[in-house]
Amino acid sequence: MKALEQAGVPILTEDGKGYSLMEGYRIPPVLFTESEANASITAEQLILKIKTLHL
């Protein structure tokens, strides 16, 4: 979050809810390598699996 704020991205904090972008602000598309994209998908699947175990 700190790196985004330092880059000028308007990050809003809501107690008990987390973070969000200022309404109307858009982040430009990001291009990932195939390896980076696969790592992101794997991390997402792992997080979802862990969440279902803790419910």
PDB file of N, CA, C and O in Angstrom:
ATOM      1  N   MET A   1       0.819  -1.178   0.000  1.00  0.00           N
ATOM      2  CA  MET A   1       0.000   0.000   0.000  1.00  0.00           C
ATOM      3  C   MET A   1       0.873   1.256   0.000  1.00  0.00           C
ATOM      4  O   MET A   1       0.591   2.239  -0.685  1.00  0.00           O
ATOM      5  N   LYS A   2       1.914   1.187   0.772  1.00  0.00           N
ATOM      6  CA  LYS A   2       2.805   2.348   0.862  1.00  0.00           C
ATOM      7  C   LYS A   2       3.427   2.673  -0.497  1.00  0.00           C
ATOM      8  O   LYS A   2       3.535   3.841  -0.872  1.00  0.00           O
ATOM      9  N   ALA A   3       3.831   1.640  -1.228  1.00  0.00           N
ATOM     10  CA  ALA A   3       4.441   1.855  -2.545  1.00  0.00           C
ATOM     11  C   ALA A   3       3.428   2.477  -3.503  1.00  0.00           C
ATOM     12  O   ALA A   3       3.781   3.348  -4.299  1.00  0.00           O
ATOM     13  N   LEU A   4       2.178   2.038  -3.431  1.00  0.00           N
ATOM     14  CA  LEU A   4       1.143   2.615  -4.291  1.00  0.00           C
ATOM     15  C   LEU A   4       0.915   4.086  -3.951  1.00  0.00           C
ATOM     16  O   LEU A   4       0.814   4.929  -4.842  1.00  0.00           O
ATOM     17  N   GLU A   5       0.835   4.384  -2.656  1.00  0.00           N
ATOM     18  CA  GLU A   5       0.645   5.774  -2.240  1.00  0.00           C
ATOM     19  C   GLU A   5       1.819   6.642  -2.685  1.00  0.00           C
ATOM     20  O   GLU A   5       1.622   7.769  -3.138  1.00  0.00           O
ATOM     21  N   GLN A   6       3.031   6.123  -2.560  1.00  0.00           N
ATOM     22  CA  GLN A   6       4.212   6.878  -2.968  1.00  0.00           C
ATOM     23  C   GLN A   6       4.220   7.107  -4.484  1.00  0.00           C
ATOM     24  O   GLN A   6       4.795   8.081  -4.969  1.00  0.00           O
ATOM     25  N   ALA A   7       3.578   6.202  -5.222  1.00  0.00           N
ATOM     26  CA  ALA A   7       3.499   6.352  -6.679  1.00  0.00           C
ATOM     27  C   ALA A   7       2.364   7.285  -7.090  1.00  0.00           C
ATOM     28  O   ALA A   7       2.163   7.542  -8.277  1.00  0.00           O
ATOM     29  N   GLY A   8       1.620   7.794  -6.100  1.00  0.00           N
ATOM     30  CA  GLY A   8       0.559   8.746  -6.401  1.00  0.00           C
ATOM     31  C   GLY A   8      -0.819   8.131  -6.591  1.00  0.00           C
ATOM     32  O   GLY A   8      -1.749   8.809  -7.029  1.00  0.00           O
ATOM     33  N   VAL A   9      -0.957   6.853  -6.264  1.00  0.00           N
ATOM     34  CA  VAL A   9      -2.253   6.192  -6.381  1.00  0.00           C
ATOM     35  C   VAL A   9      -3.089   6.558  -5.148  1.00  0.00           C
ATOM     36  O   VAL A   9      -2.638   6.354  -4.022  1.00  0.00           O
ATOM     37  N   PRO A  10      -4.308   7.099  -5.345  1.00  0.00           N
ATOM     38  CA  PRO A  10      -5.132   7.512  -4.213  1.00  0.00           C
ATOM     39  C   PRO A  10      -5.797   6.317  -3.518  1.00  0.00           C
ATOM     40  O   PRO A  10      -6.837   5.832  -3.963  1.00  0.00           O
ATOM     41  N   ILE A  11      -5.187   5.849  -2.425  1.00  0.00           N
ATOM     42  CA  ILE A  11      -5.681   4.707  -1.662  1.00  0.00           C
ATOM     43  C   ILE A  11      -6.507   5.225  -0.491  1.00  0.00           C
ATOM     44  O   ILE A  11      -6.068   6.103   0.251  1.00  0.00           O
ATOM     45  N   LEU A  12      -7.711   4.671  -0.332  1.00  0.00           N
ATOM     46  CA  LEU A  12      -8.574   5.023   0.785  1.00  0.00           C
ATOM     47  C   LEU A  12      -8.581   3.872   1.786  1.00  0.00           C
ATOM     48  O   LEU A  12      -8.549   2.706   1.393  1.00  0.00           O
ATOM     49  N   THR A  13      -8.621   4.192   3.064  1.00  0.00           N
ATOM     50  CA  THR A  13      -8.664   3.191   4.118  1.00  0.00           C
ATOM     51  C   THR A  13     -10.000   3.273   4.834  1.00  0.00           C
ATOM     52  O   THR A  13     -10.429   4.355   5.236  1.00  0.00           O
ATOM     53  N   GLU A  14     -10.659   2.134   4.994  1.00  0.00           N
ATOM     54  CA  GLU A  14     -11.918   2.075   5.728  1.00  0.00           C
ATOM     55  C   GLU A  14     -11.735   1.119   6.890  1.00  0.00           C
ATOM     56  O   GLU A  14     -11.466  -0.065   6.690  1.00  0.00           O
ATOM     57  N   ASP A  15     -11.882   1.629   8.110  1.00  0.00           N
ATOM     58  CA  ASP A  15     -11.718   0.796   9.300  1.00  0.00           C
ATOM     59  C   ASP A  15     -12.632  -0.415   9.232  1.00  0.00           C
ATOM     60  O   ASP A  15     -13.830  -0.288   8.975  1.00  0.00           O
ATOM     61  N   GLY A  16     -12.067  -1.578   9.461  1.00  0.00           N
ATOM     62  CA  GLY A  16     -12.828  -2.809   9.462  1.00  0.00           C
ATOM     63  C   GLY A  16     -13.190  -3.342   8.089  1.00  0.00           C
ATOM     64  O   GLY A  16     -13.757  -4.430   7.981  1.00  0.00           O
ATOM     65  N   LYS A  17     -12.873  -2.597   7.036  1.00  0.00           N
ATOM     66  CA  LYS A  17     -13.219  -3.040   5.681  1.00  0.00           C
ATOM     67  C   LYS A  17     -12.001  -3.230   4.799  1.00  0.00           C
ATOM     68  O   LYS A  17     -12.022  -4.073   3.903  1.00  0.00           O
ATOM     69  N   GLY A  18     -10.950  -2.478   5.026  1.00  0.00           N
ATOM     70  CA  GLY A  18      -9.750  -2.616   4.209  1.00  0.00           C
ATOM     71  C   GLY A  18      -9.459  -1.388   3.377  1.00  0.00           C
ATOM     72  O   GLY A  18      -9.686  -0.256   3.806  1.00  0.00           O
ATOM     73  N   TYR A  19      -8.954  -1.627   2.185  1.00  0.00           N
ATOM     74  CA  TYR A  19      -8.490  -0.560   1.311  1.00  0.00           C
ATOM     75  C   TYR A  19      -9.302  -0.529   0.022  1.00  0.00           C
ATOM     76  O   TYR A  19      -9.879  -1.536  -0.387  1.00  0.00           O
ATOM     77  N   SER A  20      -9.337   0.632  -0.607  1.00  0.00           N
ATOM     78  CA  SER A  20      -9.975   0.764  -1.912  1.00  0.00           C
ATOM     79  C   SER A  20      -9.338   1.932  -2.652  1.00  0.00           C
ATOM     80  O   SER A  20      -8.641   2.756  -2.060  1.00  0.00           O
ATOM     81  N   LEU A  21      -9.589   1.988  -3.945  1.00  0.00           N
ATOM     82  CA  LEU A  21      -9.123   3.113  -4.752  1.00  0.00           C
ATOM     83  C   LEU A  21     -10.169   4.215  -4.714  1.00  0.00           C
ATOM     84  O   LEU A  21     -11.364   3.947  -4.588  1.00  0.00           O
ATOM     85  N   MET A  22      -9.716   5.444  -4.821  1.00  0.00           N
ATOM     86  CA  MET A  22     -10.633   6.573  -4.879  1.00  0.00           C
ATOM     87  C   MET A  22     -11.572   6.365  -6.066  1.00  0.00           C
ATOM     88  O   MET A  22     -11.135   5.950  -7.140  1.00  0.00           O
ATOM     89  N   GLU A  23     -12.852   6.650  -5.874  1.00  0.00           N
ATOM     90  CA  GLU A  23     -13.835   6.449  -6.934  1.00  0.00           C
ATOM     91  C   GLU A  23     -13.420   7.201  -8.199  1.00  0.00           C
ATOM     92  O   GLU A  23     -13.026   8.366  -8.146  1.00  0.00           O
ATOM     93  N   GLY A  24     -13.516   6.519  -9.323  1.00  0.00           N
ATOM     94  CA  GLY A  24     -13.175   7.123 -10.604  1.00  0.00           C
ATOM     95  C   GLY A  24     -11.719   6.936 -11.001  1.00  0.00           C
ATOM     96  O   GLY A  24     -11.370   7.152 -12.161  1.00  0.00           O
ATOM     97  N   TYR A  25     -10.849   6.533 -10.050  1.00  0.00           N
ATOM     98  CA  TYR A  25      -9.436   6.330 -10.373  1.00  0.00           C
ATOM     99  C   TYR A  25      -9.262   4.959 -11.012  1.00  0.00           C
ATOM    100  O   TYR A  25      -9.831   3.972 -10.545  1.00  0.00           O
ATOM    101  N   ARG A  26      -8.497   4.903 -12.048  1.00  0.00           N
ATOM    102  CA  ARG A  26      -8.234   3.645 -12.746  1.00  0.00           C
ATOM    103  C   ARG A  26      -6.730   3.408 -12.816  1.00  0.00           C
ATOM    104  O   ARG A  26      -5.949   4.336 -13.026  1.00  0.00           O
ATOM    105  N   ILE A  27      -6.345   2.162 -12.639  1.00  0.00           N
ATOM    106  CA  ILE A  27      -4.949   1.760 -12.790  1.00  0.00           C
ATOM    107  C   ILE A  27      -4.798   1.228 -14.210  1.00  0.00           C
ATOM    108  O   ILE A  27      -5.616   0.423 -14.653  1.00  0.00           O
ATOM    109  N   PRO A  28      -3.764   1.664 -14.934  1.00  0.00           N
ATOM    110  CA  PRO A  28      -3.580   1.161 -16.299  1.00  0.00           C
ATOM    111  C   PRO A  28      -3.330  -0.344 -16.298  1.00  0.00           C
ATOM    112  O   PRO A  28      -2.823  -0.886 -15.315  1.00  0.00           O
ATOM    113  N   PRO A  29      -3.678  -1.023 -17.389  1.00  0.00           N
ATOM    114  CA  PRO A  29      -3.460  -2.477 -17.468  1.00  0.00           C
ATOM    115  C   PRO A  29      -1.986  -2.818 -17.263  1.00  0.00           C
ATOM    116  O   PRO A  29      -1.096  -2.047 -17.619  1.00  0.00           O
ATOM    117  N   VAL A  30      -1.757  -3.975 -16.689  1.00  0.00           N
ATOM    118  CA  VAL A  30      -0.402  -4.444 -16.413  1.00  0.00           C
ATOM    119  C   VAL A  30      -0.166  -5.716 -17.219  1.00  0.00           C
ATOM    120  O   VAL A  30      -1.040  -6.579 -17.295  1.00  0.00           O
ATOM    121  N   LEU A  31       0.988  -5.828 -17.807  1.00  0.00           N
ATOM    122  CA  LEU A  31       1.336  -7.032 -18.546  1.00  0.00           C
ATOM    123  C   LEU A  31       2.223  -7.913 -17.680  1.00  0.00           C
ATOM    124  O   LEU A  31       3.260  -7.475 -17.181  1.00  0.00           O
ATOM    125  N   PHE A  32       1.799  -9.165 -17.508  1.00  0.00           N
ATOM    126  CA  PHE A  32       2.574 -10.125 -16.734  1.00  0.00           C
ATOM    127  C   PHE A  32       3.219 -11.125 -17.671  1.00  0.00           C
ATOM    128  O   PHE A  32       2.697 -11.413 -18.748  1.00  0.00           O
ATOM    129  N   THR A  33       4.359 -11.650 -17.252  1.00  0.00           N
ATOM    130  CA  THR A  33       4.948 -12.768 -17.979  1.00  0.00           C
ATOM    131  C   THR A  33       4.078 -13.998 -17.695  1.00  0.00           C
ATOM    132  O   THR A  33       3.265 -13.979 -16.770  1.00  0.00           O
ATOM    133  N   GLU A  34       4.241 -15.050 -18.471  1.00  0.00           N
ATOM    134  CA  GLU A  34       3.465 -16.273 -18.236  1.00  0.00           C
ATOM    135  C   GLU A  34       3.739 -16.822 -16.838  1.00  0.00           C
ATOM    136  O   GLU A  34       2.823 -17.289 -16.160  1.00  0.00           O
ATOM    137  N   SER A  35       4.982 -16.765 -16.414  1.00  0.00           N
ATOM    138  CA  SER A  35       5.361 -17.252 -15.087  1.00  0.00           C
ATOM    139  C   SER A  35       4.694 -16.432 -13.977  1.00  0.00           C
ATOM    140  O   SER A  35       4.202 -16.996 -13.000  1.00  0.00           O
ATOM    141  N   GLU A  36       4.678 -15.116 -14.124  1.00  0.00           N
ATOM    142  CA  GLU A  36       4.036 -14.250 -13.129  1.00  0.00           C
ATOM    143  C   GLU A  36       2.525 -14.489 -13.072  1.00  0.00           C
ATOM    144  O   GLU A  36       1.936 -14.524 -11.991  1.00  0.00           O
ATOM    145  N   ALA A  37       1.911 -14.651 -14.229  1.00  0.00           N
ATOM    146  CA  ALA A  37       0.473 -14.908 -14.273  1.00  0.00           C
ATOM    147  C   ALA A  37       0.147 -16.240 -13.604  1.00  0.00           C
ATOM    148  O   ALA A  37      -0.814 -16.332 -12.841  1.00  0.00           O
ATOM    149  N   ASN A  38       0.938 -17.267 -13.886  1.00  0.00           N
ATOM    150  CA  ASN A  38       0.720 -18.570 -13.252  1.00  0.00           C
ATOM    151  C   ASN A  38       0.905 -18.495 -11.743  1.00  0.00           C
ATOM    152  O   ASN A  38       0.155 -19.126 -10.998  1.00  0.00           O
ATOM    153  N   ALA A  39       1.887 -17.737 -11.284  1.00  0.00           N
ATOM    154  CA  ALA A  39       2.110 -17.583  -9.851  1.00  0.00           C
ATOM    155  C   ALA A  39       0.924 -16.885  -9.194  1.00  0.00           C
ATOM    156  O   ALA A  39       0.528 -17.256  -8.090  1.00  0.00           O
ATOM    157  N   SER A  40       0.358 -15.892  -9.846  1.00  0.00           N
ATOM    158  CA  SER A  40      -0.808 -15.183  -9.304  1.00  0.00           C
ATOM    159  C   SER A  40      -2.015 -16.102  -9.206  1.00  0.00           C
ATOM    160  O   SER A  40      -2.729 -16.093  -8.203  1.00  0.00           O
ATOM    161  N   ILE A  41      -2.240 -16.888 -10.238  1.00  0.00           N
ATOM    162  CA  ILE A  41      -3.373 -17.821 -10.241  1.00  0.00           C
ATOM    163  C   ILE A  41      -3.191 -18.875  -9.148  1.00  0.00           C
ATOM    164  O   ILE A  41      -4.143 -19.210  -8.444  1.00  0.00           O
ATOM    165  N   THR A  42      -1.989 -19.387  -9.010  1.00  0.00           N
ATOM    166  CA  THR A  42      -1.710 -20.382  -7.974  1.00  0.00           C
ATOM    167  C   THR A  42      -1.938 -19.794  -6.584  1.00  0.00           C
ATOM    168  O   THR A  42      -2.526 -20.446  -5.721  1.00  0.00           O
ATOM    169  N   ALA A  43      -1.474 -18.568  -6.369  1.00  0.00           N
ATOM    170  CA  ALA A  43      -1.663 -17.915  -5.075  1.00  0.00           C
ATOM    171  C   ALA A  43      -3.152 -17.707  -4.788  1.00  0.00           C
ATOM    172  O   ALA A  43      -3.604 -17.931  -3.666  1.00  0.00           O
ATOM    173  N   GLU A  44      -3.907 -17.283  -5.791  1.00  0.00           N
ATOM    174  CA  GLU A  44      -5.347 -17.082  -5.607  1.00  0.00           C
ATOM    175  C   GLU A  44      -6.037 -18.387  -5.224  1.00  0.00           C
ATOM    176  O   GLU A  44      -6.868 -18.407  -4.315  1.00  0.00           O
ATOM    177  N   GLN A  45      -5.698 -19.478  -5.913  1.00  0.00           N
ATOM    178  CA  GLN A  45      -6.307 -20.772  -5.620  1.00  0.00           C
ATOM    179  C   GLN A  45      -5.953 -21.237  -4.211  1.00  0.00           C
ATOM    180  O   GLN A  45      -6.796 -21.799  -3.512  1.00  0.00           O
ATOM    181  N   LEU A  46      -4.726 -21.010  -3.797  1.00  0.00           N
ATOM    182  CA  LEU A  46      -4.288 -21.383  -2.456  1.00  0.00           C
ATOM    183  C   LEU A  46      -5.050 -20.590  -1.394  1.00  0.00           C
ATOM    184  O   LEU A  46      -5.502 -21.152  -0.396  1.00  0.00           O
ATOM    185  N   ILE A  47      -5.187 -19.301  -1.611  1.00  0.00           N
ATOM    186  CA  ILE A  47      -5.914 -18.451  -0.663  1.00  0.00           C
ATOM    187  C   ILE A  47      -7.372 -18.890  -0.551  1.00  0.00           C
ATOM    188  O   ILE A  47      -7.911 -18.973   0.552  1.00  0.00           O
ATOM    189  N   LEU A  48      -8.015 -19.172  -1.692  1.00  0.00           N
ATOM    190  CA  LEU A  48      -9.402 -19.636  -1.665  1.00  0.00           C
ATOM    191  C   LEU A  48      -9.554 -20.950  -0.925  1.00  0.00           C
ATOM    192  O   LEU A  48     -10.515 -21.145  -0.182  1.00  0.00           O
ATOM    193  N   LYS A  49      -8.601 -21.852  -1.129  1.00  0.00           N
ATOM    194  CA  LYS A  49      -8.646 -23.150  -0.441  1.00  0.00           C
ATOM    195  C   LYS A  49      -8.479 -22.958   1.070  1.00  0.00           C
ATOM    196  O   LYS A  49      -9.191 -23.583   1.857  1.00  0.00           O
ATOM    197  N   ILE A  50      -7.553 -22.105   1.471  1.00  0.00           N
ATOM    198  CA  ILE A  50      -7.328 -21.848   2.900  1.00  0.00           C
ATOM    199  C   ILE A  50      -8.570 -21.213   3.523  1.00  0.00           C
ATOM    200  O   ILE A  50      -8.954 -21.562   4.639  1.00  0.00           O
ATOM    201  N   LYS A  51      -9.193 -20.289   2.809  1.00  0.00           N
ATOM    202  CA  LYS A  51     -10.408 -19.630   3.322  1.00  0.00           C
ATOM    203  C   LYS A  51     -11.518 -20.643   3.568  1.00  0.00           C
ATOM    204  O   LYS A  51     -12.221 -20.548   4.574  1.00  0.00           O
ATOM    205  N   THR A  52     -11.689 -21.608   2.671  1.00  0.00           N
ATOM    206  CA  THR A  52     -12.762 -22.589   2.853  1.00  0.00           C
ATOM    207  C   THR A  52     -12.472 -23.514   4.018  1.00  0.00           C
ATOM    208  O   THR A  52     -13.405 -24.023   4.639  1.00  0.00           O
ATOM    209  N   LEU A  53     -11.208 -23.747   4.331  1.00  0.00           N
ATOM    210  CA  LEU A  53     -10.847 -24.586   5.466  1.00  0.00           C
ATOM    211  C   LEU A  53     -11.126 -23.893   6.800  1.00  0.00           C
ATOM    212  O   LEU A  53     -11.364 -24.559   7.808  1.00  0.00           O
ATOM    213  N   HIS A  54     -11.098 -22.574   6.810  1.00  0.00           N
ATOM    214  CA  HIS A  54     -11.265 -21.808   8.047  1.00  0.00           C
ATOM    215  C   HIS A  54     -12.690 -21.329   8.270  1.00  0.00           C
ATOM    216  O   HIS A  54     -12.943 -20.599   9.228  1.00  0.00           O
ATOM    217  N   LEU A  55     -13.630 -21.720   7.409  1.00  0.00           N
ATOM    218  CA  LEU A  55     -15.018 -21.287   7.582  1.00  0.00           C
ATOM    219  C   LEU A  55     -15.745 -22.155   8.522  1.00  0.00           C
ATOM    220  O   LEU A  55     -16.927 -21.931   8.781  1.00  0.00           O
TER     221      LEU A  55
END
